[in-house]
Amino acid sequence: MTILSRKAALEELERQAADSIRLTAEPLSQWRLALRRFRRRKSGMFGLGIVTFLVLVAVFAPLIAPYDPNEVLIGKEDVQKRSGPCIHLLGCPEDQPQHIMGIDGNVRDEFSRVVHGARVSLVIGLATVSVAILVGAALGAVAGYRGGWVDNVIMRILDVVLGFPALLLAIAIVAVLGPGLTNALIAISIVTIPQYARVMRAQVLAIKELDYVSASRALGATPRRILFRRVVPNAVTPLVVLGTLGIAGAILEAAGLSFLGLGAQPPTAEWGSMLASERNQVFTAPHLVFFPGIAIMLTVLGFNLMGDGLRDALDPSLNE
Amino acid sequence: MLGFSTRRILLAIPVLVGIVVVVFFLIRAIPGDPCTAILGERATEEACERFYAANGLNEPIWVQLWVYLQNLFTFNLGDSVRFSRPVTQMLIERLPLTTELATSALALSVLVGVPAGVISARRHNTAVDTATMAAANVGVSMPVFWLGLMLAYLFAFVLRDTPFQLPPSGRLSAGVRSTAFYDVWGWELTEGTTWSKFLEYLSNHVIANTFVTGQWDVWWDAVQHMILPAVALSTIPMAIIARITRSSLLEAMGRDYVRTARAKGVLESSVVRRHAFRNSLLPVVTIIGLQLGLLLGGAVLTETVFGLAGVGTGLVESIFARDYAVVQGFTFIVAAIYVVVNLVVDISYAWLDPRIRLE
């Protein structure tokens, strides 16, 4: 902790004192302490706010969106394709149908598509990170716990994966599997496995030497029981942090793959592919590029801020 | 130092071999028959036989891998099915653009990111710090392709016919050509030799080529075309570099030797510049090396947005055209560059910080 100003120093001392008093008054669990530290960080709470907002938007998308995301409005309403936003509150004539983000190139309501895109993006983020964490943590735990040649083989293979620039390897994998959202998700999972495996391995290496693990071993617990009951539960904290930040990365990468035409395919309301299909119209219909991009940025920002906040709260030693 | 470098180089070899193997098996992992996958569903048996023979696909897999390795060492990356040209020739034309793009973006992100981090650390916990870090948070969250399109819209459309107008696509304006330095200097070259290919590769670095030969009009045109892609590509690394510089400098400022320097009355600016900043640069160097992966990946997106004929666009087009020799060759070259640059960064890191060598 670097202290430059007296005021900050005093505040920090007060905080520490307050913490220690509370600690003596009532013993707090690690998680409650972490929660308290998390709440103190404004940016982390802001991130949590964005993420909560997005989750609500995704869950209630059909209620929020005025149209079906794939509903073509030709013949139903008097609208032109790629016409700009029409918001009644901002002076758009009342007799025209309201489209707050305008109309896309296939005469669909852009706002409805952006809202439904939240579902796709959150699923992408959660799915890729879950798969990558499960596989990565399993590999890392086995490598760290077994050591020896098992460790060597697993880590050298993962080194090769890390040897590629991530997006490039993901592109190459999609090239083999064929373009599509599922294949893009598989590709992103594969390229992000090594980071989780490495962190898990480092954790396991440190934890397996601790006394309570030795005690468990002395009591005759099987290696599997020791690994999954004693070691792994104590090693997950950094994975939670990394996973949250990983969701941000995965969403960004998936949007990138979709932008290149390798991920989600039209007519799926995915932000990256929505952007891609209108990118040549950026001079005539900038709103069709602007809104999906803002949506991606907001989502990624939310997870990044939340991840940073979690890192500070759960494991101060992980701080950059 | 020599020992460390040797060890580090030896460690990189298995990774490079792994990359070659992965790239080699890419083409063989395509579901179904590679012949129909590449030549199309209606390829005759005869055509397939010829295709197998031409690509050595009749041989046992180990022989194929051996031949592939031999070819790599002679820079023979096979032929593009789509253009019937050597992949190496395509690289000679496309790689320089990607290199220039990535280098410009890296330079920009260091030139802006490091000072931003320093300012933020020196004004720790002030509005300046908060604003810089908020900007950095937004910077890491911004999709490269979206920023690229927005910049193009702003500088090529909104600001058109103003002095700030910048071209939204291409590498040079129509009609503008860069004359290769060996032509300018009147070198006698034999067509088709490795040497002439190498010189052609060098001369395709348009900005550098026009700079050394003094073709200033062309140089300025090329620079103008490079500004928007480089800015778009540089934001994420710039934000990361600013954050690392800030936290690393803050950590250094809390060290005993900084307190000592202050106690003996050294000027604050000098404390920061000579005592804290120099010692805080080490993590920044590592991070800069790692950013190259982001830059090479992001270059694919940036090139697509700005219609630049680089390795990235070549790769994506080849995927859609099922031109697997190109996919293989381009993937290999970019991954190899990445490994080698990280190797150089690691070694320079050890050179800067003697403690690393002893580990």
Interface residues (C-beta under 8 A of the other chain):
Chain A: M1 T2 I3 L4 S5 A8 S43 R156 I157 D159 V160 G163 F164 P165 A166 L167 L168 L169 I171 A172 V174 A175 V176 G178 P179 A248 L252 A255 G256 F259 L260 G261 L262 G272 L275 A276 R279 V282 F283 P286 V289 F290 P292 G293 I296 M297 L298 V300 L301 N304 L305 D308 N319 E320
Chain B: P14 V15 L16 G18 I19 V21 V22 V23 L26 A29 I30 P31 H124 N125 N137 V138 V140 S141 M142 P143 V144 F145 W146 L147 L149 M150 A152 Y153 A156 F157 R243 I244 S247 S248 L250 E251 M253 G254 L292 G293 L294 L296 G297 G298 V300 L301 T304 V305 L315 V316 I319 F320 Y324 V327 T331 V334 A335 Y338 V339
